[in-house]
Amino acid sequence: MDTKATKAIEVTDLTVAYQETPVLWDIDLDVPPGVLLAIVGPNGAGKTTLIKAILGLVRPAAGNVLIYNKPYAAQRRIVGYVPQRGTVDWDFPTNVLDVVMMGRYGALGWIRRPGTKERELAMLALQKVGMEDYKTRQISQLSSGQQQRVFLARALIQDATVYLMDEPFQGVDATTERAIVTLLQELRENGKTVVVVHHDLQTVTDYFDWVTLLNIRRIASGPVDDTFTSDNLRETYGGRIAFMKNR
Amino acid sequence: MEYLSLLLQNHYTLIIVSIGAALLGTVSGALGTYAVLRRQSLLGDAISHAALPGIAIAFMLTGTKTHLILIIGAAIAGWLGSLVILSIVRLTRIKYDSALALVLSTFFGFGLVLHTFIQRTGNANQAGLDKFLFGQAATMLKSDVLTIGILGGVALVLMLIFWKELKLLIFDEGFAASIGFPIRSLDFLLTSLLVIAIVIGLQAVGAVLMSAMLVAPAVAARQWTNRLSLMVIIAAAIGAFSGVIGTIISSVTTRIPTGPTIILCTTVIVGFSIVFAPNRGLLLNRIRQKKNRRIFKLATQKTVLGERIQ
């Protein structure tokens, strides 16, 4: 990895379209290393699609994505992913430890099974998210906050440099939200780059240091202080925003 | 003496047929687990129905009723059917269930036309193709059982080799893709395994009911465990058990076809599992619920009483 790189993620001219109308239009986005970035925008703004396009999960109509100057396929091992909690069937017959160990599947490669080392890494990750007592718990018996912590633990043992997280705060209570934020900030302190799809505008300034405002197009992107302005928000949400009185 | 040797011969057939049905139940039970967990229970139905024209075409082309050749024909057609379904879903706006129904009935209808056509041509060799509709285990030969064993064995070994990959595919496809596993290839593998499990069972169980062999054991097994490995084992055991019992029942009574009998055996096990399983079963759940309610009611009354006394 190029340690002098100035861009952890570099998106250029990215357009994604499923049907007639584009979901993302001509996105340019530079994410510097070591920031905690929130992607913010109204429903249907293309936040999830942007994450998926960065991960190569959707094929863009045009444009280019680089992770530390290389295409995603060459950088898989340094990228961790937390999908939306609702995308999986939590009644799947497996337990917490097993799900967390899935984070090592990429490093293990084909056919090799997780062993003692993976188990230890998974336990460490579970301790970090405060879930070590739940290791043998069937995943359907978890609350939504606990499910989210399990997903985070799975991403942690990927031991990535860049993390992409799709709504990690969705459906979690205040305590879990605090715990997750602390964890994300810890990741940033350790030099990781963390990109988070976020919904709650009230907490953006508290939690994040960078923000990308998205609504099909990239409205603005940069440090929260310069970027998270009422003008930009109005442009992103189309003037339907009333709460930001003091900005 | 003659009677005795006849009896032995009958038993020999029964033993062969039972082994075949047990193998069949094991393979379809184990692989059916994946279909059920992937919410593709009906895909098995489509594949088994779609396999029918393949059997007819294989027979028309080769003129033989060699089990393996008919199975290959069935596999190609079944696989083609599932490919058509997936393509329809991917390329058009038609939803999965509609695509499934469309392909299932079209292929099956085509299969029936071909079968009728073969029957009308009066080919002396044609008798016996009908068994692929409803299944007739009693006609299973030693070589058939061998075919089932080898093909089923290959499918199970592949399932074990790619255990981790298939598990991740079913649980979290997006994550699997993000860490670099080729989703389409894994999907292809899983579908192929399902096709194998289905076509080896067509002779004994029949196209109409084969999907139940995949789905029912897995549904029952899910009731008893929260672990994928155990679920696969239990489903395989249930499949094998009902395969043998169903075969025996239909063998001793001449006029009952095997397929439906096996399915009825599985259904009994499914019913039992839904009601009596310890954690997910209806009965114990209901009892637990009632008990909890009583406890909470008592606790509430005590609190209310305590407040009054104060």
Interface residues (C-beta under 8 A of the other chain):
Chain A: K52 L55 G56 L57 A73 R76 V79 Y81 P83 T87 V88 D89 F92 P93 T94 N95 V99 M102 Y105 G106 L108 W110 I111 R112 R113 P114 Q138 S140 R154 Q158
Chain B: L37 R39 I161 F162 W163 K164 E165 K167 L168 I170 F171 D172 G174 F175 A176 A177 S178 I179 G180 F181 R222 T225 N226 R227 L228 L230 M231
